[in-house]
């Protein structure tokens, strides 16, 4: 005799399937009580007798159909056996429920177990029709419920895939934005300062290596995001020299928190382009993370020229393309639970404050 175990058995006996069967049993019992009440109100006998027969027929049919469904469904998306097997299972449940349920009811009432075979034709037909109608109605309800859950899962999966694709698209839009600026600066340095151009090219190579390593992920640890910013700022420091100073402040307790890749770099680019570069003396950029009241706060502070108070179009005040993409990525990943706010720094310059929810 083979000792091979059906590999599908553990999945069929999963907690989800067991819970589904038990829920169907509860629904069936409630439905049987309603049928017994309706028969009693129609004047066909005492409620107690109708309840026993109704529960016996309904629960026997439920056991046959629902357990058979779990064993025969296989990989069916709706957890129901497809084709003729599903029809045969329902028919078997109806016959088993009618015969077995009536036998149990007869045994409870002290009648011969097969006494239902001696029913008058109209009583036999009405009992059989009630059994068929109730069984088909409940099976259709359970099938529709299972299909609805399956479709909900498919919709959620499609939405998640669409969100993932959108995040990847936004990241691919941001990468060339940074690379074009770097290559333009590298072109100038090649003509004016070849040693610094070589150093900048080495930094760019290191940055791209780290970027490509994390390009397949939709989220990575905050420590990786800070490391990436460190590479980027070192790259910019080759071009700007002593005019660019920077500090990264990341507490150890926050290093493993997941964040979308390339979320902070546009804020740093904005601080350099609109804050430090217009100043002859340059300035400092500080990137700091902290946790407060169940939320993650990340600040990008610079000591540059500050926010332009001239009332212009929103795109110019918000930093253009980069900040618009940051806001769009925040909305895509976190919805309304995340925000980006720009404000003047307490000692000049600009503060960009990211607020992100923390997973419970």
C-alpha positions in Angstrom: 0.0 0.0 0.0 1.4 3.4 -0.9 2.2 5.8 1.9 1.9 8.8 -0.4 0.0 11.7 1.1 -2.2 13.9 -1.1 -0.3 17.2 -1.4 -3.6 19.1 -1.7 -4.9 17.8 1.6 -3.3 20.3 3.9 -4.6 23.2 1.8 -8.1 21.7 1.8 -8.0 21.3 5.5 -6.7 24.9 6.0 -8.2 27.1 8.6 -9.9 29.2 5.9 -11.7 26.2 4.5 -12.7 24.9 8.0 -14.0 28.4 8.9 -15.9 28.5 5.6 -17.6 25.1 6.2 -18.6 26.1 9.7 -20.0 29.4 8.6 -22.1 27.6 5.9 -23.3 25.3 8.6 -24.6 28.2 10.7 -26.3 29.8 7.7 -27.9 26.4 6.9 -29.2 26.0 10.5 -30.7 29.5 10.5 -32.3 28.8 7.1 -33.8 25.5 8.4 -35.3 27.3 11.3 -37.0 29.8 9.0 -38.4 27.0 6.9 -39.7 25.3 10.1 -41.3 28.5 11.1 -42.9 29.0 7.7 -44.4 25.5 7.7 -45.8 26.0 11.2 -47.4 29.3 10.3 -49.0 27.6 7.3 -50.8 25.2 9.7 -49.0 22.0 8.8 -48.2 20.8 12.3 -46.2 21.7 15.4 -43.0 23.9 15.1 -40.9 21.4 17.1 -41.5 18.5 14.7 -40.9 20.7 11.6 -37.7 22.0 13.2 -36.3 18.5 13.8 -37.1 17.4 10.3 -35.9 20.6 8.7 -32.6 20.7 10.6 -32.0 17.0 10.0 -32.5 17.3 6.2 -30.7 20.6 5.9 -27.6 19.7 8.0 -27.2 16.3 6.3 -27.3 17.9 2.9 -24.9 20.6 4.1 -22.4 18.1 5.4 -22.5 16.1 2.1 -22.3 19.2 -0.2 -19.9 21.3 1.8 -17.4 18.6 2.7 -17.6 17.2 -0.8 -17.0 20.8 -2.1 -13.8 21.1 -0.1 -12.5 17.7 -1.2 -13.4 18.1 -4.9 -12.8 21.8 -5.6 -9.1 21.3 -6.1 -7.6 24.6 -7.5 -11.0 26.1 -8.4 -11.0 29.8 -7.8 -14.4 29.8 -6.2 -13.8 26.7 -4.0 -16.5 24.8 -5.9 -16.0 21.8 -8.1 -16.4 22.8 -11.7 -18.7 21.3 -14.4 -20.6 18.1 -13.9 -18.9 17.3 -10.6 -20.5 20.3 -8.9 -24.0 19.4 -10.3 -23.5 15.7 -9.2 -22.4 16.9 -5.7 -25.5 19.0 -5.2 -27.8 16.2 -6.5 -26.1 13.8 -4.1 -26.5 16.2 -1.2 -30.2 16.6 -2.0 -30.8 12.9 -2.1 -28.7 12.2 1.0 -30.4 15.1 2.9 -33.9 13.9 1.9 -33.3 10.3 2.8 -31.0 10.7 5.8 -32.8 13.7 7.2 -36.2 12.1 7.1 -34.7 8.9 8.6 -33.3 10.9 11.5 -36.6 12.8 12.0 -38.5 9.5 11.9 -36.2 8.0 14.4 -36.7 11.0 16.7 -40.5 10.8 16.4 -40.6 7.0 17.0 -41.7 6.2 13.4 -40.1 3.6 11.1 -36.9 5.1 9.6 -38.2 4.8 6.0 -41.7 5.9 6.9 -41.4 8.8 4.4 -41.7 6.2 1.6 -45.3 5.7 2.6 -46.2 9.4 2.4 -49.1 10.4 0.3 -48.0 11.5 -3.2 -48.7 15.2 -2.5 -46.8 15.1 0.9 -43.9 13.3 -0.6 -43.7 15.7 -3.5 -44.0 18.8 -1.3 -41.3 17.6 1.0 -39.0 16.7 -1.9 -39.6 20.1 -3.6 -38.8 22.0 -0.3 -35.6 20.0 0.0 -34.6 20.6 -3.6 -35.5 24.3 -3.5 -33.8 25.0 -0.2 -30.6 23.1 -1.1 -30.3 24.8 -4.5 -31.0 28.2 -3.0 -28.3 27.7 -0.2 -25.8 26.3 -2.7 -26.3 29.2 -5.0 -25.9 31.6 -2.0 -22.6 29.9 -1.0 -21.3 29.8 -4.5 -22.1 33.5 -5.1 -20.5 34.3 -1.7 -17.3 32.4 -2.6 -17.1 33.9 -6.1 -17.6 37.4 -4.6 -14.7 36.8 -2.2 -12.6 35.5 -5.0 -13.4 38.6 -7.2 -12.6 40.9 -4.3 -9.2 39.2 -3.9 -8.6 39.6 -7.6 -9.5 43.3 -7.5 -7.3 43.9 -4.5 -4.4 42.1 -6.3 -5.0 44.1 -9.5 -5.0 47.4 -7.5 -1.8 46.3 -5.7 -0.1 45.5 -9.0 -1.3 48.8 -10.4 0.1 50.7 -7.4 3.4 48.8 -7.7 3.7 49.6 -11.5 2.8 53.3 -10.8 5.6 53.5 -8.1 8.1 52.0 -10.5 7.0 54.5 -13.2 7.5 57.4 -10.9 10.9 56.2 -9.9 12.0 55.7 -13.5 10.9 59.3 -14.1 13.0 60.6 -11.2 16.2 58.8 -12.0 16.8 60.4 -15.4 16.0 63.8 -13.8 18.9 63.4 -11.4 21.2 61.8 -14.0 20.8 64.6 -16.6 21.8 67.1 -14.0 24.8 65.1 -13.0 26.0 64.4 -16.5 25.7 68.1 -17.4 27.9 69.0 -14.4 30.3 66.3 -15.3 30.6 67.6 -18.8 31.7 71.0 -17.4 34.2 69.5 -15.0 35.8 67.4 -17.8 36.8 70.6 -19.5 37.7 72.7 -16.4 38.9 70.3 -13.8 39.7 66.7 -15.0 40.8 65.3 -11.6 37.5 66.3 -10.0 35.6 65.0 -13.1 37.2 61.6 -12.5 36.3 61.7 -8.8 32.8 62.6 -9.7 32.6 59.8 -12.2 33.7 57.3 -9.6 31.1 58.6 -7.2 28.4 58.3 -9.9 29.5 54.7 -10.6 29.1 53.9 -6.9 25.7 55.6 -6.7 24.4 53.8 -9.7 25.5 50.4 -8.3 23.6 51.0 -5.1 20.6 52.3 -7.0 20.4 49.3 -9.4 20.7 46.9 -6.4 17.6 48.3 -4.9 15.6 49.0 -8.1 13.6 45.8 -7.8 12.1 46.7 -4.4 9.1 48.9 -3.8 10.3 49.6 -0.3 13.6 49.4 1.5 14.9 50.2 5.0 15.3 53.8 5.9 19.0 53.1 6.5 19.3 52.3 2.8 17.6 55.5 1.8 20.0 57.5 4.0 23.0 55.6 2.6 21.8 56.4 -0.9 21.5 60.1 0.1 25.0 60.0 1.4 26.3 58.7 -1.9 24.3 61.4 -3.8 25.5 64.2 -1.5 29.1 63.0 -1.8 28.6 63.1 -5.6 27.3 66.7 -5.4 30.2 67.7 -3.0 32.7 66.8 -5.8 31.0 69.4 -8.0 30.4 72.1 -5.3 33.5 71.5 -3.2 33.4 73.3 0.2 30.2 75.1 -0.7 28.3 72.0 0.2 28.3 70.5 3.7 25.9 67.9 4.9 24.9 65.8 7.9 22.7 62.7 8.2 21.0 62.0 11.5 19.3 58.6 11.7 18.6 57.0 15.1 19.4 53.3 15.3 15.8 52.5 16.3 14.5 53.8 12.9 17.1 52.2 10.6 14.8 49.2 9.6 11.6 51.1 9.0 10.5 50.6 5.4 10.1 53.6 3.0 9.8 53.9 -0.8 13.1 54.1 -2.6 14.2 57.5 -3.9 11.7 59.3 -1.7 14.1 61.8 -0.1 16.5 62.6 -3.0 14.2 65.1 -4.8 14.0 67.1 -1.5 17.7 67.2 -1.3 18.0 68.1 -5.0 15.5 70.9 -4.4 17.5 72.2 -1.4 20.7 72.2 -3.5 19.3 73.8 -6.6 17.0 76.4 -5.0 18.7 76.9 -1.7 22.5 76.5 -1.7 23.5 77.0 -5.3 22.2 80.6 -5.5 24.4 81.5 -2.5 28.0 82.3 -3.2 29.1 80.7 0.1 26.8 77.7 -0.3 25.6 76.2 2.9 24.7 73.0 4.9 22.0 70.4 4.4 20.8 68.3 7.4 18.6 65.2 6.9 17.2 64.0 10.2 14.6 61.4 11.1 12.6 61.0 14.3 9.6 59.2 15.7 6.8 61.0 17.5 3.3 59.9 18.5 3.3 56.8 16.2 4.5 58.7 13.1 7.8 59.0 11.3 9.0 62.6 10.6 11.9 63.2 8.2 13.3 66.7 7.8 15.5 68.0 5.0 16.9 71.4 6.3 19.1 73.7 4.4 20.8 77.1 5.2 20.2 78.4 1.7 18.3 81.5 0.4 14.9 80.3 1.8 11.5 80.0 0.2 10.6 82.6 -2.4 7.8 84.7 -0.9 6.9 86.2 -4.3 3.4 84.9 -5.2 4.1 82.8 -8.2 2.6 79.7 -9.7 2.4 76.7 -7.3 4.9 74.7 -9.3 7.7 77.3 -8.8 7.0 77.6 -5.1 6.8 73.8 -4.6 10.1 73.1 -6.3 8.8 71.9 -9.7 9.0 68.3 -11.0 10.8 66.7 -8.0 8.5 67.8 -5.2 5.4 67.1 -7.4 6.6 63.5 -7.8 7.3 63.2 -4.1 3.7 64.2 -3.3 2.3 61.8 -5.9 4.3 58.9 -4.5 3.2 59.7 -1.0 -0.4 59.8 -2.2 0.0 56.5 -4.1 1.6 54.6 -1.2 0.0 56.1 1.9 -3.1 58.0 0.7 -4.0 60.9 3.0 -2.0 59.5 5.9 1.3 61.1 4.6 2.2 64.7 3.9 5.0 66.9 2.7 5.2 70.5 4.0 7.7 73.3 3.1 8.4 76.0 5.6 11.0 78.7 6.3 13.8 77.5 8.5 14.1 79.1 12.0 17.6 80.5 11.2 17.0 81.0 7.4 16.8 78.5 4.6 14.1 76.0 4.1 12.7 73.0 5.9 11.0 70.2 4.0 9.0 68.0 6.5 7.8 64.5 5.5 5.3 62.9 7.8 4.7 59.2 7.3 2.5 56.7 9.1 4.2 53.9 11.0 3.0 50.3 10.6 1.4 49.0 13.8 
